[in-house]
Amino acid sequence: MTDNAAVPADDPAEPAGSGSAGGAGGADAAGPPDAAEAAGALDLLLSDAALGAARRFLPDAATLRLAVRLARRPRTVATRAASLAAELGRVAAGRSQIAAGERDRRFADPAWRDNPLLRRAVQAYLAAGQSADALLAEAELDWRDDERLKFLLMNLIAAAAPSNNPLISPVAWKALVDTGGLSAVRGVRALLGDLATAPRTPAMVPPGAFEVGRDLAMTPGAVVASWEVCELIQYQPVTDAVHRFPLLIVPPTINKFYVTDLAPGRSMIEFLVGQGHQVFAISWRNPDARHADWDLSTYGGAVADALDAVRSIAAAASASICALCSGGLISSMVAAHLTATGRSGQLASLCLGVTVLDQARAGTAAAMIDRRTAAAAILASRRRGYLDGRALAEVFAWLRPDDLIWNYWVNNYLQGRPPAPFDILYWNADTTRMPAALHRDFIELALSNALTKPGEATMLGSPVDLSKVDVDSYVVAGIADHLCPWQSCYRNTQLLGGSVRFVLSTSGHIASMVNPPSNPKATFRSAPDNPDDQDNPSGLNNPGSPSGQDNPSGPDNPSGPDNPSGLSGQDNPSGPDNPGGLSGPNYPADPAEWLARAATTRGSWWPDYSAWLAARSGGQRDRPAGLGSRRFRPAAKAPGSYVLDR
């Protein structure tokens, strides 16, 4: 659920999450594109959330090792200090060429450039920050220490920005004059209100900006099954014909499902329904202390039960899964369970969005976890019975301080303005709790990196071996995702046993998923030598491809439990004469090698996924007369009741 304040230089597109439903604000409103970009699911920040974010700002062994390393490199320290002193001299003399970047909105007010004192303050700040970053890099610490100290240094530099200082901030003084002092009163009131309740960070969106079911999660549908762990929602088809094999969406376990059903025009569910897919979604219950023993198998069992219900309602031999973040991790393990129990034919395809299966060096969050910290975190959540999602929100905010802390510090407190309404940020603040047992299982899975070792993890009593999951998979990552780095998501291609299509979207953790076709600047990358990446992305009209519009299941190519995709199995191998077969491209182990040959496609990846999914959905049939079935009768209207639990 995030992401960089600046999209990489080779990816100039703005974040897809820049819009808002009913939303507002001009260029200087809080809740800008970069803040929406930085909002993220919080599934991997589990240890710090249980123990508190403040502990990360205290000196630790990594700080000591940095001091020792620098003490052994006096020449490096002296050179860097002399360079900084020379630059500060140029700043004082007015000859410095250092300037804030064009996309650095902290210093967008002309006063930072035109006022000589303010300009020098900015230049001195930038010079000091650059020197500190360079000194840390030159210390050449190991990966874990380097990541931890980058986090600490990033926060110190962000906090020290002149733009955060109410005494010299030009926007604060302008607001004070324009409002006759009311901005200061409003700012103090907002500060006290935010400090009074968790997560004790500046509010990113007004609390009443949206209403679930009225402004968000509006796609028509009904709850067709309900269990203690989750509700299953079926969405009303809008096309005369639908794809035979339905799609089950599995959301993250720490945020609510409607990240896939935001405002109309920005809803992935709405889009896929409009493309003729039969769409179902899981809505997780918000657990409390009574549910402390819900673990990975509890949630995996819920996914398996939902998959059975979806297949039953649609009268289909197979169904596809599209899962996000931790939902993807659980769904991958369920796929391994189905394979181990001889039921792999029940799964038509698997889509994993911003999902990391190989936890080795998986970003800053992974660097924060060690055995001792993990044990303390597990104990802390066990005592309470759950991990509070608001604690995760606080930890995540400090991972992106410029976007999620100080941006709102200036807007809410210094200018005394309410933040602008953005749907992604509202969803991001609408957190849920995580049961203590699931918290424990996620941490232990990450520490042992068990999913990379066949048989080390289990799901529903079955050993997990991802190399035996031979269904077609669609893996999508965000190029600016720091929470689940795209390189880590890419490694899924090395673990899954079937044909894999890897797509690299613009934006970060969540904005890369909320990527509607209406975004004119959206792009995605894919390997040009992948047969699916040419003008025939889904394999349609390709007799060697999985079933599609021109290759539906039928008498000569039946679909069924043993052949769910309408493929002829061993008689349809992949090879030079059958580019649409099952085995797909041979992805290199090094993601940089893949990126070097990847081609950029203008537009959202949603239509690409829809076409890819259609080719694996068993042809078409008339749309059902109604929702549910005799066994699974529709009850409450979508979005159901579990999503409303606080």
BELRA-V267144 format. One record per pair of residues at least 24 apart in sequence whose C-alpha atoms are under 8 Angstrom apart, sorted by the first residue. I is the first residue (numbers start at 0). J is the second residue. D is the distance in whole Angstrom. If there is no record, write none. Layout:
I;J;D
I;J;D
//
This chain:
0;37;8
0;38;6
0;39;2
0;40;3
0;41;6
0;324;8
0;427;7
0;482;8
0;508;5
0;509;5
1;35;8
1;36;5
1;37;3
1;38;5
1;39;5
1;40;8
1;479;8
1;480;6
1;481;7
1;482;7
1;506;8
1;507;5
1;508;4
1;509;6
1;510;7
2;36;6
2;37;4
2;38;7
2;39;8
2;399;7
2;479;5
2;480;5
2;481;5
2;482;7
2;506;7
2;507;5
2;508;6
3;33;7
3;36;7
3;37;6
3;399;8
3;479;6
3;480;7
3;481;7
3;507;7
4;33;5
4;34;8
4;36;8
4;37;7
4;401;8
4;402;6
5;33;7
5;102;7
6;479;6
6;506;7
7;479;7
10;505;7
12;505;7
12;520;5
12;521;6
12;522;8
13;506;8
13;520;6
13;521;8
14;505;7
14;506;5
14;507;8
14;510;6
14;511;8
14;521;8
15;505;8
15;506;7
15;510;5
15;511;7
15;513;7
15;514;5
15;515;7
15;518;6
15;520;8
15;521;7
16;423;7
16;510;5
16;513;6
16;514;7
18;421;7
19;262;8
19;420;7
19;421;5
19;422;6
20;214;7
20;262;6
20;263;8
20;420;8
20;421;7
20;422;6
21;420;8
22;419;7
22;420;5
22;421;6
23;419;6
23;420;6
24;419;6
28;410;8
28;418;7
28;419;6
29;203;8
29;406;7
29;407;6
29;410;6
29;417;8
29;418;5
29;419;5
30;203;6
30;204;7
30;407;8
30;418;6
30;419;5
30;420;7
30;421;7
30;424;8
33;402;7
34;402;5
34;403;6
34;424;8
35;421;7
35;423;6
35;424;6
35;510;7
36;506;7
36;507;6
36;508;8
36;509;7
36;510;5
37;399;7
37;402;7
37;403;7
37;507;7
37;508;8
37;509;8
38;403;8
38;423;7
38;424;6
38;427;6
38;508;8
38;509;7
38;510;8
39;395;8
39;427;6
39;482;8
39;508;6
39;509;5
40;251;7
40;253;7
40;254;7
40;324;8
40;427;7
40;508;7
40;509;7
41;253;7
41;254;8
41;391;6
41;392;7
41;395;7
42;251;8
42;252;7
42;253;6
42;324;7
42;325;6
43;364;6
43;365;7
43;482;8
44;364;6
44;365;8
44;391;7
44;394;7
44;395;7
45;376;8
45;391;7
45;438;7
45;442;7
46;367;8
46;368;6
46;372;7
46;373;6
46;375;8
46;376;5
46;377;8
46;442;8
47;367;8
47;376;7
47;391;8
47;394;7
48;376;8
48;386;8
48;387;8
48;390;5
48;391;5
48;393;8
48;394;6
49;376;5
49;377;8
49;379;6
49;380;6
49;386;6
49;387;8
49;390;7
50;375;7
50;376;6
50;379;7
51;390;7
51;394;8
52;393;7
52;394;5
52;397;8
55;151;7
56;151;6
61;144;5
61;147;7
61;148;7
62;148;7
65;135;8
65;138;7
65;140;7
68;138;6
69;138;6
75;134;8
75;137;8
76;134;7
79;130;7
79;134;7
80;130;8
83;126;7
83;127;7
83;130;7
86;126;7
87;123;6
87;126;7
90;119;6
90;122;7
90;123;7
91;119;7
93;119;8
95;122;8
97;122;6
97;125;7
97;126;7
98;122;6
98;125;8
99;125;7
105;162;6
105;406;8
106;162;7
108;169;7
108;170;7
110;169;7
111;169;8
117;167;8
120;161;7
121;160;8
121;161;7
124;159;8
124;160;7
124;161;7
128;156;6
142;360;8
142;366;8
143;366;5
143;367;8
144;366;8
146;362;8
146;363;6
146;366;6
147;363;7
147;366;6
147;367;6
150;363;8
150;398;7
153;400;8
154;397;7
154;400;6
157;400;7
157;401;6
157;405;8
158;405;7
162;409;8
163;405;7
163;408;7
163;409;6
165;413;6
170;413;8
170;414;7
171;409;8
171;413;5
171;414;5
174;414;5
174;415;8
175;414;7
181;415;8
182;412;8
182;413;7
182;414;6
182;415;4
182;416;7
183;412;7
183;413;7
183;414;7
183;415;6
184;415;7
185;412;7
185;415;5
185;416;7
186;411;6
186;412;4
186;413;6
186;414;7
186;415;4
186;416;7
187;412;6
187;415;8
189;411;7
189;412;7
189;415;8
190;411;8
190;412;6
197;389;6
197;390;7
197;393;8
198;389;5
198;390;6
198;392;6
198;393;5
199;393;7
200;393;7
200;396;8
200;404;7
201;403;8
201;404;6
201;407;6
201;408;6
201;411;7
202;407;7
202;411;8
202;418;7
203;403;7
203;407;7
203;418;6
203;419;8
203;424;7
203;425;8
204;417;8
204;418;5
204;419;6
204;420;5
204;421;7
204;424;6
204;425;6
205;417;7
205;418;6
205;419;7
205;420;6
206;425;8
208;420;6
208;425;8
209;420;8
209;422;8
209;425;7
211;638;8
211;643;8
212;637;8
212;638;6
214;261;8
214;262;6
215;257;7
215;260;7
215;261;5
215;262;5
215;263;8
215;422;8
216;257;6
216;260;5
216;261;6
216;262;7
216;637;8
216;638;6
217;260;7
217;261;8
217;262;7
217;263;7
217;637;8
217;638;7
218;260;7
218;263;8
218;268;7
218;269;6
218;637;7
219;636;8
219;637;6
220;626;8
220;636;6
220;637;5
220;638;7
221;626;7
221;633;6
221;634;6
221;635;6
221;636;4
221;637;5
221;638;7
221;639;7
222;633;6
222;634;5
222;635;5
222;636;6
222;637;6
222;638;8
222;639;6
223;626;8
223;627;6
223;631;5
223;632;5
223;633;4
223;634;6
224;308;8
224;631;6
224;632;7
224;633;7
226;301;8
227;284;7
228;283;6
228;284;5
228;297;8
228;298;7
228;301;7
229;281;6
229;282;5
229;283;4
229;284;5
229;301;7
229;641;7
230;281;6
230;282;5
230;283;7
230;284;7
230;639;7
230;641;7
231;279;7
231;280;6
231;281;5
231;282;6
231;305;7
232;279;5
232;280;5
232;281;6
232;282;7
232;637;7
232;638;7
232;639;7
233;277;8
233;278;6
233;279;4
233;280;7
233;626;7
233;627;7
234;272;7
234;277;7
234;278;6
234;279;6
234;626;8
234;637;8
235;272;8
235;625;8
235;626;7
236;272;6
236;273;8
236;275;7
236;276;8
236;277;7
236;622;7
236;623;8
237;272;7
237;273;6
237;275;7
238;272;8
238;273;7
238;274;8
238;275;6
238;622;7
239;621;6
239;622;6
240;275;7
240;619;6
240;620;5
240;621;4
240;622;5
241;275;5
241;276;6
241;277;6
241;619;5
241;620;6
241;621;6
241;622;5
242;275;6
242;276;5
242;277;7
242;613;7
242;616;6
242;617;7
242;618;6
242;619;4
242;620;6
243;277;8
243;313;8
243;315;7
243;616;6
243;617;5
243;618;6
243;619;5
243;620;6
244;277;7
244;310;8
244;313;7
244;315;6
244;316;8
244;317;6
244;318;5
244;319;7
244;347;7
244;615;8
244;616;5
244;617;6
245;276;7
245;277;5
245;278;6
245;279;7
245;309;7
245;310;7
245;313;7
245;315;8
245;317;8
245;318;5
245;319;6
245;616;7
246;276;7
246;277;6
246;278;5
246;279;6
246;318;6
246;319;5
246;320;6
246;321;7
247;278;6
247;279;5
247;280;5
247;281;7
247;305;8
247;306;7
247;309;7
247;318;7
247;319;6
247;320;5
247;321;6
248;278;8
248;279;6
248;280;5
248;281;6
248;320;6
248;321;5
248;322;6
249;280;6
249;281;6
249;302;8
249;320;7
249;321;6
249;322;4
249;323;7
249;326;5
249;327;7
249;330;8
250;280;8
250;281;7
250;282;7
250;322;6
250;323;5
250;324;8
250;325;8
250;326;5
250;327;8
251;322;8
251;323;6
251;324;6
251;325;5
251;326;5
251;327;8
252;283;7
252;325;6
252;326;6
252;431;8
252;433;7
253;388;6
253;430;6
253;431;5
253;432;6
253;433;6
254;388;8
254;426;8
254;427;7
254;429;7
254;430;5
254;431;6
255;282;7
255;283;7
255;426;7
255;429;7
255;430;7
255;431;7
255;642;6
256;280;8
256;281;7
256;282;5
256;283;7
256;642;8
257;426;8
258;423;7
258;426;7
258;513;7
259;513;7
261;422;7
261;423;8
262;422;7
264;515;7
264;517;7
265;513;7
265;514;7
265;515;5
266;513;7
266;515;7
267;513;7
267;515;7
267;605;8
271;609;7
274;609;7
276;613;8
279;309;7
281;305;8
282;641;7
282;642;6
283;641;7
283;642;7
284;641;5
284;642;7
284;644;8
285;431;5
285;432;6
285;433;8
285;641;7
285;642;8
285;644;6
285;645;7
286;385;8
286;431;8
286;432;6
286;433;7
286;434;6
287;384;7
287;385;6
287;432;7
287;433;8
287;434;7
288;383;7
288;384;4
288;385;6
288;434;7
289;384;7
290;384;7
290;385;8
290;434;6
291;381;7
291;384;5
291;385;6
291;434;5
291;435;5
291;436;6
292;434;7
292;435;7
292;436;5
292;437;8
293;434;6
293;435;7
293;436;6
293;437;6
294;434;7
294;435;8
294;436;5
294;437;4
294;438;8
294;440;7
295;329;7
295;436;8
295;437;6
295;440;6
295;441;8
295;458;7
296;458;6
296;459;5
298;329;7
299;329;6
299;330;7
299;332;8
299;333;6
299;458;7
299;459;7
300;333;8
300;459;7
302;330;7
302;333;7
303;333;7
308;631;8
312;627;6
312;628;6
312;631;7
316;344;8
316;345;6
316;558;8
316;559;6
316;560;5
316;563;6
317;344;6
317;345;4
317;346;5
317;347;5
317;559;8
317;560;7
317;563;6
317;564;8
318;345;6
318;346;5
318;347;5
318;348;7
318;616;8
319;346;6
319;347;5
319;348;5
319;349;6
319;350;8
319;616;8
320;346;8
320;347;8
320;348;6
320;349;5
320;350;6
321;349;6
321;350;4
321;351;6
321;352;8
322;349;8
322;350;6
322;351;5
322;352;6
323;351;6
323;352;5
323;353;6
323;354;6
324;351;7
324;352;6
324;353;5
324;354;4
324;355;7
325;354;7
327;351;5
327;352;7
327;354;6
328;354;6
328;355;7
328;356;6
331;465;7
332;457;8
332;458;6
332;463;6
332;465;8
333;458;7
334;468;6
335;458;8
335;461;8
335;462;8
335;463;5
335;464;6
335;465;6
335;467;7
335;468;6
336;458;6
336;459;7
336;461;5
336;462;7
336;463;7
338;467;7
338;468;6
339;461;6
339;462;7
339;463;8
340;461;8
343;468;8
343;470;8
344;560;5
344;561;6
344;562;7
344;563;6
345;560;7
345;563;7
346;470;7
346;563;8
347;470;7
347;471;8
347;563;6
347;564;6
347;615;7
347;616;7
348;470;6
348;471;5
348;472;6
348;473;8
348;612;8
348;615;7
349;470;7
349;471;6
349;472;5
349;473;6
350;472;6
350;473;5
350;474;6
350;475;8
351;472;8
351;473;6
351;474;5
351;475;6
352;474;6
352;475;5
352;476;6
352;512;7
353;474;8
353;475;6
353;476;5
353;477;7
353;483;6
353;485;8
353;488;6
353;508;6
353;512;8
354;476;8
354;483;7
354;488;6
355;483;6
355;487;6
355;488;5
355;490;8
355;491;7
356;450;6
356;451;7
356;487;8
356;488;7
356;490;8
356;491;6
357;448;6
357;450;7
357;451;6
357;487;7
357;488;8
357;490;7
357;491;7
358;445;6
358;446;8
358;448;6
358;487;7
359;448;7
359;487;8
360;487;8
361;482;8
361;483;6
361;484;6
361;487;6
362;481;6
362;482;6
362;483;7
362;484;6
363;481;7
363;482;7
364;482;7
365;445;8
368;446;8
369;446;7
370;446;7
373;442;7
377;435;7
377;438;7
377;439;6
380;435;5
380;438;8
381;435;5
381;436;8
383;435;8
384;434;6
384;435;5
385;432;6
385;433;5
385;434;4
385;435;4
385;438;8
386;432;6
386;433;5
386;434;6
386;435;6
386;438;7
387;431;7
387;432;5
387;433;7
388;430;5
388;431;5
388;432;5
388;433;7
389;428;8
389;430;6
389;431;8
392;427;8
392;428;7
392;430;8
423;509;8
423;510;8
431;645;7
451;494;7
465;494;6
465;495;5
465;496;6
466;494;6
466;495;5
466;496;4
466;497;8
467;495;7
467;496;5
467;497;8
468;495;6
468;496;5
468;497;6
469;495;7
469;496;5
469;497;4
469;498;7
470;496;8
470;497;5
470;498;7
471;497;5
471;498;5
471;499;6
471;581;7
472;497;7
472;498;6
472;499;5
472;500;6
473;499;6
473;500;5
473;501;6
473;502;8
473;608;8
474;499;7
474;500;6
474;501;5
474;502;6
475;501;6
475;502;5
475;503;6
475;504;7
476;502;7
476;503;5
476;504;6
476;508;8
476;511;7
477;503;6
477;504;5
477;505;6
477;506;5
477;507;5
477;508;6
477;511;5
477;512;8
478;503;6
478;504;6
478;505;6
478;506;6
478;507;6
479;505;7
479;506;5
479;507;4
479;508;7
480;506;7
480;507;4
480;508;5
481;507;7
481;508;7
482;508;7
483;508;7
486;590;6
489;590;6
490;588;7
490;590;8
492;586;7
493;586;7
493;588;7
497;581;7
497;582;6
497;583;8
498;581;5
498;582;5
498;583;5
498;584;7
499;582;8
499;583;6
499;584;8
500;529;8
500;531;8
500;583;8
501;525;6
501;526;8
502;604;8
504;603;8
504;604;7
514;603;6
514;604;7
514;605;7
515;603;6
515;605;7
516;602;6
516;603;5
516;604;8
516;605;7
516;606;8
518;602;7
518;603;7
519;602;7
520;601;8
520;602;7
521;601;6
521;602;5
521;603;5
522;599;7
522;600;6
522;601;4
522;602;5
522;603;6
522;604;7
523;599;6
523;600;5
523;601;7
523;602;7
523;603;7
523;604;6
524;597;6
524;598;5
524;599;4
524;600;6
525;597;5
525;598;6
525;599;7
525;600;8
526;593;7
526;594;8
526;596;6
526;597;4
526;598;6
527;596;7
527;597;6
527;598;6
528;584;8
529;583;7
529;584;6
530;578;6
530;579;7
530;583;8
530;584;8
531;579;8
536;607;7
536;610;7
536;611;6
537;607;7
537;610;5
537;611;4
537;612;7
537;613;7
537;614;6
538;579;6
538;611;7
538;614;6
539;614;6
541;579;7
542;579;8
543;571;7
543;577;6
543;578;7
543;579;5
543;580;6
544;578;8
544;579;4
544;580;6
544;581;8
544;614;8
545;579;7
545;580;7
545;614;6
545;615;6
546;614;5
546;615;6
546;616;7
546;617;6
546;618;6
547;613;6
547;614;4
547;615;7
547;616;7
547;617;7
547;618;5
548;613;8
548;614;7
548;618;6
548;619;7
550;618;7
551;617;6
551;618;4
551;619;7
552;617;6
552;618;6
558;617;7
563;617;7
564;615;6
564;616;7
564;617;6
565;617;6
//
